[in-house]
Amino acid sequence: MPGNKLSLILCPLLLTLGCWVSQVASQMITVITYEEAPWVIKGSKLATGLVPDILQQMFERSGIKYRLSIRPAKRSLLMAERLPFHCIVPVERSQERESTYRWISPLVISRYGFFSMPMSSIQLDTLLDAKPYRIGSYLGSGIAEYLQPFGFKVELAPRNEMSAFKLLRGRVDLWASDIDAALYLIQDSSSELLGHKLIGIGKPKLVFFTTIRAMGCHREIPQQLTQKLQQSLNQMFLDGTVAKIYKKYGIER
């Protein structure tokens, strides 16, 4: 008799728990990203690039539904912080941001450098050598947040390539950028804004920072979902899937 009573109590609880788990698993996650080739390339209908390719594989393996939305980088950070079942990618992990999101990591390992015009007389041996100069970056960039507290003169544009064009027009002295993103823009003959092409910008004057870029999710996303995504990403590294995606975009890791 006691066992029957216990069953009567436990069965509805287990049924409710099962329904809750099912609802959580079927919940759509909105992944917000921003244009930064080759990581994210904005198309006429769908975004392409290394990060969308990794996301597609990662979510399919996890059995979790998602949709990808492109927004400006700064707005993306705020949306993922404030809206349940929202994530942002790729975002730099930092001490200031660490407690803000649930993390799936790493998606991208970024090296940052300072770029200048080829005829520039600027010489950079250490990071401090860049302090007298105007540095171009973009809103929401983790590297801008890294440089500004140390007193560097950082001027922010809406997108990374706009800082490159500011360099071409002499409005900044240096362009601080993810090196792979910068080289992709420089080599892409279709990269053009206001009639200028990114020609003449060569290799970075100084490589000064390396960071992990990840997917940061709203803190209320259930942990079992982020754990499934992390497990899928780990397996993708182990079985060579991530390396193949990098190679597809001409990036060696």
C-alpha positions in Angstrom: 0.0 0.0 0.0 2.7 2.6 0.8 4.4 1.7 -2.5 1.1 2.4 -4.4 0.8 5.8 -2.6 4.4 6.6 -3.5 3.7 5.7 -7.1 0.6 7.9 -7.2 2.8 10.8 -6.0 5.8 10.2 -8.1 4.2 9.5 -11.5 2.6 12.9 -11.9 5.9 14.5 -10.8 7.9 12.5 -13.3 5.4 13.2 -16.0 5.6 17.0 -15.2 9.4 16.8 -15.2 9.4 14.9 -18.5 7.1 17.5 -20.1 9.4 20.3 -18.8 12.5 18.6 -20.2 10.7 18.1 -23.5 9.7 21.8 -23.7 13.2 22.9 -22.9 14.7 20.7 -25.6 12.2 22.0 -28.2 12.8 25.7 -27.3 14.2 27.7 -30.2 17.5 29.5 -29.4 18.2 32.8 -31.2 21.9 33.1 -32.0 22.8 36.7 -32.7 25.9 37.5 -34.7 27.5 40.4 -36.6 29.2 40.7 -40.0 33.0 40.1 -39.8 34.3 38.1 -42.7 35.5 35.3 -42.8 33.9 34.5 -39.5 30.5 35.7 -40.6 29.7 36.8 -44.1 26.3 38.5 -44.7 24.5 37.1 -47.7 21.3 38.3 -49.5 19.3 35.7 -47.6 21.5 33.6 -45.3 24.7 34.3 -43.4 27.7 32.2 -44.4 31.2 31.9 -43.1 33.2 29.9 -40.7 31.1 30.6 -37.6 27.7 29.8 -39.2 29.2 26.5 -40.5 30.3 25.5 -37.0 27.0 26.5 -35.5 25.0 24.4 -38.0 27.0 21.3 -37.2 27.0 22.0 -33.5 23.2 22.5 -33.2 22.4 19.6 -35.5 24.5 17.2 -33.4 22.9 18.5 -30.2 19.3 18.2 -31.6 18.6 21.8 -30.5 16.6 24.2 -32.7 18.1 27.6 -33.5 17.9 30.6 -35.8 20.6 33.0 -36.8 20.1 36.7 -36.8 22.6 39.4 -37.8 22.7 42.6 -35.8 25.4 45.3 -35.0 28.0 43.9 -32.6 27.2 46.2 -29.6 23.4 45.6 -29.9 24.1 41.8 -30.1 25.9 41.9 -26.8 23.0 43.6 -25.0 20.4 41.4 -26.6 22.2 38.2 -25.5 22.6 39.6 -22.0 19.0 40.7 -21.6 16.8 38.3 -23.6 16.2 34.7 -22.5 17.1 32.0 -25.0 19.4 34.4 -26.9 23.2 33.9 -27.5 25.9 36.0 -29.2 28.7 34.7 -31.3 31.7 35.2 -31.8 32.4 37.2 -28.6 35.7 37.6 -26.9 35.9 36.1 -23.4 37.2 38.5 -20.8 37.2 38.9 -17.0 34.6 41.6 -17.3 32.2 39.4 -19.4 32.8 36.0 -17.8 29.9 36.1 -15.4 27.5 37.7 -17.8 26.9 34.7 -20.1 26.9 30.9 -20.2 29.7 30.0 -22.5 30.2 27.5 -25.3 33.9 27.7 -26.2 36.1 28.0 -28.1 34.7 28.8 -31.5 37.5 31.0 -32.8 41.0 31.7 -31.6 41.8 35.3 -32.6 45.1 37.0 -32.9 44.9 40.8 -33.0 47.4 43.2 -34.8 47.9 46.8 -35.7 47.7 47.6 -39.4 49.0 50.8 -41.0 49.3 52.3 -44.5 52.4 51.0 -46.3 54.1 54.4 -46.5 53.6 55.0 -42.8 56.6 55.8 -40.7 55.1 54.3 -37.6 57.3 51.8 -35.9 55.9 49.4 -33.3 58.0 47.1 -31.1 55.7 46.9 -28.1 52.1 47.6 -27.4 53.0 50.8 -25.6 54.5 52.2 -28.8 51.0 52.5 -30.2 49.7 54.7 -27.4 50.4 58.1 -29.1 48.3 57.1 -32.2 44.7 57.2 -33.2 43.5 53.5 -33.3 40.4 52.4 -35.2 38.2 49.6 -33.9 34.4 48.9 -33.9 31.6 49.1 -31.4 31.3 45.9 -29.3 34.9 44.8 -30.0 36.5 43.2 -27.1 39.9 44.5 -28.2 38.6 48.1 -27.9 37.5 47.3 -24.4 40.9 45.9 -23.7 42.8 49.0 -25.0 40.7 51.8 -23.7 41.2 51.4 -19.9 45.0 51.7 -20.6 44.6 55.1 -22.1 44.8 54.2 -25.8 43.0 56.6 -28.1 40.5 54.2 -29.7 38.0 55.5 -32.3 35.0 53.3 -32.8 33.1 52.6 -36.1 29.9 50.5 -36.5 31.8 47.7 -38.3 35.4 46.4 -38.6 35.8 47.2 -42.3 34.8 50.8 -41.7 37.8 51.3 -39.4 39.9 50.0 -42.3 38.5 52.6 -44.6 39.1 55.3 -42.0 42.8 54.2 -42.1 42.8 54.6 -45.9 41.4 58.1 -45.6 43.8 59.1 -42.8 41.2 59.5 -40.1 43.1 57.0 -37.9 46.7 56.1 -37.7 46.3 52.4 -36.9 43.7 49.8 -37.4 43.3 47.2 -34.6 41.8 44.1 -36.0 41.6 40.3 -35.8 44.4 39.4 -38.3 42.4 36.7 -40.2 39.5 39.1 -40.6 41.8 41.9 -41.8 43.6 39.8 -44.3 40.4 38.4 -45.7 39.1 42.0 -46.2 42.4 43.1 -47.8 42.5 40.2 -50.2 38.8 40.3 -51.1 38.5 42.4 -54.2 34.8 42.9 -53.6 35.4 44.8 -50.3 34.6 48.3 -51.1 33.0 51.3 -49.3 32.6 54.9 -50.5 34.6 54.1 -53.7 37.7 52.9 -51.9 39.2 49.4 -52.0 41.3 47.9 -49.2 44.5 47.9 -51.3 47.9 48.9 -49.9 47.3 47.6 -46.4 49.9 45.0 -45.7 50.9 42.7 -42.8 50.3 43.9 -39.3 52.9 46.2 -37.7 52.6 44.3 -34.5 50.7 41.3 -33.3 49.8 42.2 -29.7 47.0 40.0 -28.4 45.5 36.5 -28.6 42.0 35.7 -27.3 39.3 33.0 -27.2 36.1 33.9 -29.0 33.1 31.9 -28.0 29.3 31.8 -27.9 27.9 33.6 -24.9 24.3 32.7 -23.9 21.8 34.3 -21.6 22.3 33.1 -18.0 18.7 31.7 -17.8 19.3 29.2 -20.7 19.1 25.7 -19.0 22.5 24.3 -18.3 21.6 21.0 -19.9 21.3 22.8 -23.3 24.6 24.6 -23.1 26.3 21.3 -21.9 24.9 19.5 -24.9 26.2 22.2 -27.2 29.6 22.2 -25.5 29.8 18.4 -25.8 29.0 18.6 -29.6 31.6 21.3 -30.1 34.2 19.2 -28.2 33.5 16.2 -30.4 33.8 18.4 -33.6 37.3 19.3 -32.5 38.2 15.7 -31.8 36.9 14.3 -35.1 38.5 17.0 -37.3 35.2 18.8 -38.3 36.4 22.2 -37.0 39.7 21.8 -38.8 37.9 21.0 -42.1 35.7 24.1 -41.7 38.8 26.3 -41.1 40.5 24.9 -44.1 37.4 25.6 -46.2 38.0 29.3 -45.6 41.7 29.2 -46.1 42.7 29.4 -42.4 45.2 27.1 -40.9 45.1 26.2 -37.2 
